[in-house]
Amino acid sequence: MKLAEFKLFRYAIPLKAPVKLAKTLMNKREGLILQITNEDGLFGFGEIAPLPGFSPESLSEAESEIMSVGNSHSENFSTDNLRELMAGSHSSVKFGVEAALLDLEAKTKGVRICDLLSKAPLKTISVNGLLTGAPDEILKRAAAYGRVGYKAVKLKVGSNNVEDDIAITRHVRKVIGEKILLRLDANRAWNIADARKFCDAVKECTIDYLEEPLSDINSLVPALENNSLAVPLALDETTREITPGELTKFAKVKAIVLKPTLLGLENSLRFAEKAHALGITPVIGSSFESGLGLSVLAHIAAAVNSEDIPAGLDTHSWFANDVIEGSLPVKKGLINLAELPDFETVLNSGLLNEEVLS
């Protein structure tokens, strides 16, 4: 398929409250929206948004990379040319381009993105509510998620001392009751002794899984083999350090969190396929993308699992505004795929007011 035009826009979305990410305190989310147009005038959209503290590339590096591609395209430039040029790109750039190409292909065929990825995508997906911040705010959000019907919440732990993390985990379980899944994410905060202390103390809280408890990756495989941590475990950061084929070493984890902005879309799909083969549950997660990127992730989540596995897409609730009009259509903790936006009709031009490539 021939491509006729590239456009690239910057955005900056203020957050309702600062979010702590690794060693970074994020007050706004910045990124790029890529628009590609084929010779028939159909558009495809993707988002390029490296996550500070997690993506190895900066936003300026990602922008330079995609601009060099856009400025070099010729009148014979095709989708195949674009895929070839992206082979060695940073993951955030790959995901943006892959999403734009998928969006364009879906429009060309008159289907949805999820229909290209699965013969039987889910019609609705659950969203995993995100709990982070001060204890009072965490408990307030946890109660709100429970009231509106969320099936799962994820609590960030590891930023405080272990005793405080144990206490807030127990409080959250009490607030949400026993029916809501409680997931935890430690972002590699602990040594094996602290991780064992934490897990032993919260094992009665019925934890769905704990993501990346150990600061030393070399300790994770022995911990899995020896069952030395008392709650089910999940991978996240490790996926950026291994190939899908190497997932076999971690076959005893319960789940694997896949973030296409940090992995690339095709690599994420390969991880999901390998996970299913090993009996591991793939969970699609966000990297604080805008509503456009989150909509693409919702399509991916609907395609990679045959049953509803709550996806980590609640980051939209932290945005004070968005590049799409309104917000991601999350109702009672669910996204109906039929209600996801058609990007070209709802892009909020007020936040896309600086075109950097055309």
DRENLOMAR-102506 format. One record per residue (C-alpha): residue in one letter; x, y negated, z. Coordinates in pm, 1 decimal. Example, Ala and Ser with C-alpha at 12.3 -4.5 7.8 and 13.67 -1.06 7.14 Angstrom:
<rs>
['a' [1230.0 450.0 780.0]]
['s' [1367.0 106.0 714.0]]
</rs>
This chain:
<rs>
['m' [0.0 0.0 0.0]]
['k' [142.8 -336.9 -99.1]]
['l' [164.2 -620.5 150.8]]
['a' [92.2 -976.3 45.2]]
['e' [155.5 -1181.9 358.2]]
['f' [314.2 -1188.0 703.9]]
['k' [206.5 -1423.0 981.8]]
['l' [346.6 -1440.7 1331.9]]
['f' [203.5 -1636.7 1624.4]]
['r' [328.0 -1702.5 1976.0]]
['y' [104.3 -1693.8 2280.5]]
['a' [140.6 -1775.2 2649.8]]
['i' [-137.7 -1659.8 2882.5]]
['p' [-143.6 -1788.2 3241.5]]
['l' [-206.4 -1530.3 3513.5]]
['k' [-461.1 -1579.4 3791.8]]
['a' [-186.7 -1502.0 4044.4]]
['p' [185.4 -1423.5 4015.6]]
['v' [267.6 -1055.3 3957.7]]
['k' [590.6 -901.9 4085.3]]
['l' [760.5 -689.6 3817.8]]
['a' [1088.9 -524.8 3916.3]]
['k' [1303.5 -827.7 4010.3]]
['t' [1085.2 -1072.1 3816.4]]
['l' [791.1 -1277.3 3937.7]]
['m' [565.3 -1325.1 3635.0]]
['n' [335.5 -1628.3 3629.8]]
['k' [236.8 -1605.5 3264.1]]
['r' [248.3 -1346.4 2987.6]]
['e' [420.8 -1440.6 2666.6]]
['g' [430.2 -1253.4 2339.7]]
['l' [371.9 -1252.3 1966.4]]
['i' [77.7 -1157.7 1747.7]]
['l' [167.8 -1012.9 1408.1]]
['q' [-77.6 -1038.1 1120.5]]
['i' [-9.8 -850.7 797.9]]
['t' [-230.2 -879.0 490.3]]
['n' [-250.3 -637.4 199.9]]
['e' [-306.7 -726.4 -164.1]]
['d' [-682.5 -680.2 -121.9]]
['g' [-696.2 -942.8 151.4]]
['l' [-746.7 -704.0 445.4]]
['f' [-573.8 -788.1 773.6]]
['g' [-390.0 -574.4 1027.3]]
['f' [-295.8 -706.2 1371.4]]
['g' [-38.9 -594.6 1626.6]]
['e' [117.4 -733.7 1943.0]]
['i' [488.2 -765.2 2019.0]]
['a' [539.8 -840.7 2387.9]]
['p' [853.0 -714.9 2566.3]]
['l' [787.5 -679.6 2939.5]]
['p' [1032.1 -880.7 3154.0]]
['g' [1235.9 -657.9 3381.6]]
['f' [1144.7 -340.5 3191.1]]
['s' [1204.3 -395.1 2818.8]]
['p' [1574.8 -409.4 2727.7]]
['e' [1499.3 -672.9 2463.5]]
['s' [1393.2 -1029.7 2533.1]]
['l' [1102.9 -1199.8 2359.5]]
['s' [1343.6 -1413.5 2157.8]]
['e' [1531.8 -1102.6 2043.9]]
['a' [1207.9 -931.7 1942.4]]
['e' [1097.9 -1245.4 1759.1]]
['s' [1426.6 -1269.2 1568.5]]
['e' [1397.6 -904.6 1470.1]]
['i' [1046.0 -927.3 1328.4]]
['m' [1112.7 -1266.0 1164.6]]
['s' [1409.6 -1124.9 974.2]]
['v' [1178.7 -858.3 832.3]]
['g' [904.2 -1103.3 749.1]]
['n' [1137.5 -1349.6 581.8]]
['s' [1293.9 -1078.9 365.9]]
['h' [978.4 -924.1 221.9]]
['s' [929.8 -947.9 -151.5]]
['e' [630.4 -927.7 -379.6]]
['n' [682.4 -549.9 -402.0]]
['f' [699.7 -503.9 -26.7]]
['s' [487.2 -211.7 95.7]]
['t' [375.5 -47.9 417.6]]
['d' [632.5 227.2 355.1]]
['n' [909.9 -34.5 327.9]]
['l' [797.9 -182.8 656.8]]
['r' [800.4 153.1 835.0]]
['e' [1153.2 221.4 709.8]]
['l' [1279.3 -116.4 830.8]]
['m' [1132.7 -55.5 1176.6]]
['a' [1316.7 274.0 1230.7]]
['g' [1593.2 118.0 1440.6]]
['s' [1393.2 -162.7 1597.4]]
['h' [1325.9 -235.1 1961.8]]
['s' [1024.2 -50.0 2102.2]]
['s' [807.9 -359.8 2146.7]]
['v' [862.2 -455.3 1783.5]]
['k' [792.2 -100.7 1670.1]]
['f' [466.5 -92.2 1863.7]]
['g' [350.8 -423.6 1719.9]]
['v' [424.6 -318.9 1364.5]]
['e' [285.2 33.1 1411.9]]
['a' [-35.5 -112.5 1556.0]]
['a' [-72.1 -361.8 1270.8]]
['l' [-21.5 -87.3 1014.1]]
['l' [-276.7 135.8 1188.4]]
['d' [-525.8 -149.9 1208.2]]
['l' [-478.2 -222.2 839.4]]
['e' [-514.5 145.4 744.4]]
['a' [-829.7 177.8 955.5]]
['k' [-987.3 -122.0 783.4]]
['t' [-888.1 10.6 443.1]]
['k' [-1059.3 342.6 517.7]]
['g' [-1353.9 190.3 700.5]]
['v' [-1283.9 372.3 1027.8]]
['r' [-1148.0 289.1 1372.8]]
['i' [-788.0 321.1 1490.4]]
['c' [-881.4 611.5 1720.5]]
['d' [-1032.4 797.4 1422.8]]
['l' [-691.4 792.5 1252.5]]
['l' [-528.0 945.8 1560.3]]
['s' [-784.8 1213.7 1646.9]]
['k' [-1058.7 1412.6 1477.5]]
['a' [-1273.8 1380.6 1788.9]]
['p' [-1182.2 1071.0 1992.7]]
['l' [-1366.4 995.8 2312.9]]
['k' [-1652.1 746.9 2290.5]]
['t' [-1570.3 589.4 2626.8]]
['i' [-1263.1 584.5 2847.9]]
['s' [-1219.4 506.3 3215.8]]
['v' [-986.5 233.9 3337.1]]
['n' [-745.1 273.7 3625.5]]
['g' [-787.3 -27.7 3860.4]]
['l' [-456.7 -193.9 3956.6]]
['l' [-378.5 -274.8 4321.6]]
['t' [-81.7 -498.4 4395.2]]
['g' [-4.3 -805.8 4603.6]]
['a' [-64.2 -887.2 4970.4]]
['p' [-242.7 -622.3 5183.5]]
['d' [-559.7 -829.2 5227.1]]
['e' [-588.0 -884.7 4851.7]]
['i' [-521.4 -515.8 4782.7]]
['l' [-799.2 -404.8 5016.3]]
['k' [-1038.1 -664.1 4876.6]]
['r' [-973.6 -543.8 4521.2]]
['a' [-997.2 -179.0 4626.5]]
['a' [-1340.2 -236.7 4777.3]]
['a' [-1455.1 -421.8 4464.9]]
['y' [-1339.9 -138.1 4238.1]]
['g' [-1529.8 109.0 4452.1]]
['r' [-1849.0 -95.7 4440.1]]
['v' [-1858.6 -124.0 4060.4]]
['g' [-1784.4 241.7 3993.9]]
['y' [-1417.7 280.2 3899.0]]
['k' [-1304.6 643.1 3887.5]]
['a' [-941.1 569.2 3974.8]]
['v' [-715.4 304.0 4123.7]]
['k' [-338.0 271.8 4121.6]]
['l' [-156.8 122.9 4418.5]]
['k' [189.4 -25.1 4384.2]]
['v' [417.5 91.0 4667.2]]
['g' [789.9 63.9 4731.8]]
['s' [823.2 -313.5 4771.5]]
['n' [791.8 -301.1 5151.5]]
['n' [934.2 -72.2 5416.8]]
['v' [811.3 284.8 5411.4]]
['e' [594.1 244.6 5720.6]]
['d' [405.5 -45.6 5559.7]]
['d' [358.5 155.0 5239.1]]
['i' [219.7 445.5 5438.8]]
['a' [-19.9 215.7 5620.1]]
['i' [-156.6 44.5 5307.4]]
['t' [-198.4 378.7 5130.6]]
['r' [-406.3 512.0 5417.5]]
['h' [-610.8 190.7 5431.4]]
['v' [-682.9 203.0 5057.8]]
['r' [-798.2 564.8 5078.7]]
['k' [-1030.8 473.2 5362.2]]
['v' [-1171.9 176.0 5169.8]]
['i' [-1233.7 358.0 4840.6]]
['g' [-1361.6 681.4 4993.8]]
['e' [-1282.9 1033.6 4880.4]]
['k' [-1440.1 1037.3 4533.4]]
['i' [-1211.7 782.2 4364.2]]
['l' [-873.0 901.5 4240.2]]
['l' [-583.6 734.1 4421.7]]
['r' [-266.4 699.2 4218.6]]
['l' [60.0 552.0 4347.4]]
['d' [355.6 391.7 4170.7]]
['a' [686.8 345.6 4351.9]]
['n' [896.4 224.2 4056.0]]
['r' [1196.1 427.2 4176.2]]
['a' [1207.7 251.2 4512.9]]
['w' [1326.6 527.2 4747.2]]
['n' [1603.1 769.8 4824.1]]
['i' [1500.8 1130.6 4878.3]]
['a' [1470.6 1094.1 5257.0]]
['d' [1236.0 793.8 5238.2]]
['a' [1035.5 955.3 4959.9]]
['r' [991.3 1270.2 5167.4]]
['k' [890.0 1064.8 5470.8]]
['f' [631.3 877.4 5267.4]]
['c' [489.7 1183.2 5093.7]]
['d' [460.6 1381.9 5415.4]]
['a' [272.7 1093.5 5576.4]]
['v' [19.3 1040.6 5295.6]]
['k' [-36.5 1397.0 5174.9]]
['e' [-372.7 1407.1 5354.1]]
['c' [-487.4 1106.2 5148.4]]
['t' [-549.5 1330.5 4842.4]]
['i' [-308.3 1155.2 4607.4]]
['d' [-374.5 1214.6 4237.8]]
['y' [-7.6 1152.9 4163.9]]
['l' [289.9 940.3 4265.8]]
['e' [490.8 781.0 3985.1]]
['e' [869.6 771.7 3997.5]]
['p' [944.2 779.7 4372.6]]
['l' [1321.4 830.7 4346.1]]
['s' [1589.9 574.5 4268.6]]
['d' [1828.8 851.0 4161.2]]
['i' [1695.7 1025.9 3850.1]]
['n' [1926.9 1320.6 3918.9]]
['s' [1732.5 1393.8 4238.4]]
['l' [1398.6 1428.1 4062.4]]
['v' [1444.7 1767.3 3897.1]]
['p' [1565.1 1939.5 4219.8]]
['a' [1274.4 1778.0 4408.3]]
['l' [1032.9 1922.8 4154.7]]
['e' [1195.7 2264.2 4153.8]]
['n' [1200.3 2285.6 4534.1]]
['n' [857.3 2126.2 4582.5]]
['s' [1026.6 1907.0 4842.1]]
['l' [781.1 1618.3 4800.7]]
['a' [434.4 1686.2 4932.1]]
['v' [227.1 1510.4 4663.2]]
['p' [198.7 1558.1 4284.5]]
['l' [447.1 1351.8 4086.1]]
['a' [437.8 1164.5 3755.6]]
['l' [694.9 1018.7 3517.4]]
['d' [707.8 662.3 3387.8]]
['e' [1052.6 499.9 3369.1]]
['t' [1207.4 840.1 3292.2]]
['t' [1031.2 844.6 2955.2]]
['r' [1259.3 561.1 2841.7]]
['e' [1564.3 773.1 2922.0]]
['i' [1471.0 1108.2 2767.6]]
['t' [1334.8 1241.1 2440.1]]
['p' [1001.8 1423.1 2413.1]]
['g' [1194.0 1749.2 2379.7]]
['e' [1365.6 1690.4 2713.8]]
['l' [1029.7 1671.9 2891.1]]
['t' [1063.1 2048.0 2945.7]]
['k' [1305.1 1977.0 3233.6]]
['f' [1023.2 1796.9 3414.9]]
['a' [751.4 2052.7 3347.4]]
['k' [638.3 2053.9 3711.5]]
['v' [516.9 1695.1 3708.4]]
['k' [140.4 1651.9 3699.7]]
['a' [128.9 1355.4 3464.3]]
['i' [333.0 1135.6 3235.2]]
['v' [254.1 765.9 3196.6]]
['l' [309.1 647.7 2840.1]]
['k' [351.0 277.1 2762.9]]
['p' [377.5 219.4 2387.3]]
['t' [523.4 -131.5 2425.3]]
['l' [818.3 30.5 2603.4]]
['l' [831.8 350.7 2396.2]]
['g' [687.7 270.0 2055.0]]
['l' [361.3 419.7 1935.4]]
['e' [491.6 720.9 1743.0]]
['n' [727.1 815.6 2025.6]]
['s' [439.4 789.8 2273.5]]
['l' [229.7 1024.5 2060.9]]
['r' [515.9 1274.1 2046.4]]
['f' [546.5 1261.9 2424.9]]
['a' [170.5 1318.6 2458.0]]
['e' [181.8 1620.4 2228.2]]
['k' [473.2 1773.0 2419.9]]
['a' [303.8 1699.4 2752.5]]
['h' [-10.8 1884.4 2648.8]]
['a' [200.2 2183.3 2544.4]]
['l' [354.9 2190.9 2892.6]]
['g' [27.7 2143.1 3079.0]]
['i' [117.0 1785.6 3179.1]]
['t' [-149.3 1514.1 3159.2]]
['p' [-56.6 1214.2 2939.7]]
['v' [-186.6 882.5 3075.9]]
['i' [-180.0 575.0 2854.0]]
['g' [-56.4 268.3 3040.1]]
['s' [-23.4 -99.6 2961.6]]
['s' [269.4 -338.0 2989.9]]
['f' [52.3 -643.5 3055.8]]
['e' [-36.5 -682.6 2689.3]]
['s' [-302.6 -931.3 2586.8]]
['g' [-656.6 -818.0 2507.9]]
['l' [-548.3 -739.9 2152.9]]
['g' [-273.0 -501.4 2260.2]]
['l' [-494.3 -350.0 2529.2]]
['s' [-765.3 -282.2 2270.9]]
['v' [-514.4 -82.8 2064.9]]
['l' [-411.0 106.5 2378.9]]
['a' [-776.9 189.3 2446.6]]
['h' [-799.8 349.0 2100.9]]
['i' [-484.4 550.3 2176.0]]
['a' [-620.9 661.1 2513.7]]
['a' [-943.3 776.2 2346.8]]
['a' [-740.8 983.7 2101.0]]
['v' [-470.1 1156.7 2305.5]]
['n' [-690.3 1340.0 2557.2]]
['s' [-997.3 1556.4 2505.5]]
['e' [-1132.3 1463.2 2848.6]]
['d' [-1158.7 1125.6 3015.2]]
['i' [-828.3 1047.8 3187.7]]
['p' [-837.7 696.7 3340.8]]
['a' [-596.1 472.0 3152.7]]
['g' [-384.2 197.1 3302.7]]
['l' [-549.7 -94.5 3123.2]]
['d' [-671.5 -302.1 3417.0]]
['t' [-397.1 -562.2 3367.3]]
['h' [-652.3 -763.8 3165.4]]
['s' [-820.0 -865.8 3491.8]]
['w' [-509.8 -1062.5 3591.0]]
['f' [-533.8 -1296.7 3290.2]]
['a' [-680.9 -1644.8 3330.6]]
['n' [-738.0 -1652.2 2952.5]]
['d' [-674.5 -1429.9 2653.3]]
['v' [-593.3 -1430.9 2283.0]]
['i' [-927.7 -1264.7 2214.5]]
['e' [-1249.7 -1448.7 2288.6]]
['g' [-1402.6 -1337.1 2615.5]]
['s' [-1216.6 -1042.5 2761.6]]
['l' [-1155.9 -671.5 2721.0]]
['p' [-1504.5 -514.6 2750.5]]
['v' [-1463.0 -322.6 3076.4]]
['k' [-1797.1 -246.2 3240.4]]
['k' [-1813.9 -53.9 3567.3]]
['g' [-1463.6 75.3 3506.5]]
['l' [-1540.1 199.3 3154.2]]
['i' [-1454.9 86.0 2802.3]]
['n' [-1698.2 175.4 2526.7]]
['l' [-1488.7 210.6 2211.4]]
['a' [-1778.1 78.9 2002.3]]
['e' [-1757.4 -251.3 2191.0]]
['l' [-1389.6 -318.8 2127.8]]
['p' [-1334.6 -636.6 1926.0]]
['d' [-1267.2 -677.6 1558.0]]
['f' [-947.7 -874.8 1600.2]]
['e' [-976.6 -1109.6 1304.9]]
['t' [-1316.5 -1235.6 1416.5]]
['v' [-1237.2 -1295.4 1783.2]]
['l' [-877.4 -1416.7 1797.9]]
['n' [-869.8 -1722.7 2019.4]]
['s' [-695.1 -1977.5 1797.9]]
['g' [-654.7 -2209.5 2096.1]]
['l' [-388.1 -1978.0 2234.2]]
['l' [-234.9 -1901.6 1893.7]]
['n' [-153.1 -2257.6 1798.2]]
['e' [207.2 -2211.7 1696.5]]
['e' [265.8 -2020.6 1377.5]]
['v' [633.1 -1927.0 1359.3]]
['l' [632.5 -1725.2 1039.0]]
['s' [414.6 -1731.3 730.5]]
</rs>
